[in-house]
Amino acid sequence: MASKDAERARARAKQLVRERIDVARAAMAACEDAIGHELEALAARGVAPTCSKGCAHCCRQEILVTRAEAEAIVEWIEAAWPAERRAALAERIQGWLAWFRGECRARVAGGMAREVALYEHGPPCVALVDDACSIYPTRPMMCRMHFVRSTPDACRQKADPALVAEPVVTLPSIHRVTQPAVLRIRAEIERQGADFMSTVHLLPEWLAHLMKIEAQPWLDAPPAR
C-alpha cells in the first residue's frame, strides 16, 4: 500500500509540473503577442525601443523567475541542447554561485545593495553566450518585458568609460500590457496550493536546483539590501 501511495504521489507531482510548464509556455506566448501589439502602437506614435541584439547590459540584473518559468526553461534546454552545451552551462552556474556567495556576500556585508553588487561587479547572466541569450525562445518573463528607449550606453556599468550620463528611460506600457500573462503564472501556482513568492528565486538558483547541480541553493544566498 505504501509503495502504491508513493507511486501516486510521484505521478501527481509529475502532473503538476506538466501543468505549470504548460501554463508558463502559454503565458510566454501571450506575453510576446501583447508586446508585439504594444510596440506597433508605440511605433505609430514615434516611440521605439533602442534595445537590439548584442546589447546585453540588462543581463547583469537580478533576474527573478518563478519555478514554473524555470521548469519550462530546463525542459527546453534538455530537449534542445547536447550534453556538452549543458555541461558548459552547469560550469557557468557553478562559477556564478561561487561569486554570489563570495564576493557578492562580502560587498553586501559592506553595505552595498545586492542588486548593485550584481549589476556593477558580478558576472553576467549564466545564459548569456557571446553577448546573446542562449535561451532566448524560452527566456524569463522579466527579460521579455524589459525595453528601454534611451541610448543603450546609458545602461552600462558605472566603471565603463563608454557610459553615457543620462537617465535610463523604460517603456512602462510594456509592463502594463503583459500583466495578464504574468498573472496567469501566478494563478496557476496558487491554484496548486503554493505561496507565489516562495517560488520566486534568481534564475541561476533555479537552474542549479532543477539541473541537480545543487539542492535549494537560495538557502545560502546573500541577503538583499
Number of C-alpha atoms within 10 A of each C-alpha: 6 7 8 9 10 11 12 12 12 12 12 12 12 12 12 16 16 15 16 22 23 17 22 29 18 15 22 24 15 17 22 17 15 19 20 13 13 17 18 13 13 16 12 10 9 8 13 17 18 13 17 9 8 10 15 19 17 20 19 22 19 20 17 20 22 22 24 25 27 28 22 21 25 19 15 14 19 13 9 12 11 10 11 9 13 16 12 12 22 19 14 19 21 18 13 19 21 12 17 21 14 13 16 25 19 15 18 18 14 9 9 15 15 20 18 18 21 20 19 17 17 17 19 21 22 22 19 18 12 9 15 14 19 15 16 13 12 21 18 22 21 13 16 18 20 15 19 19 14 18 17 20 17 18 22 21 18 14 9 11 9 12 15 16 11 11 10 14 15 15 18 12 13 21 19 13 17 22 14 15 21 18 12 17 25 21 13 19 22 13 11 12 9 12 12 17 11 9 16 17 20 17 23 26 26 28 23 20 16 18 18 11 16 15 13 15 18 17 8 11 16 18 12 10 11
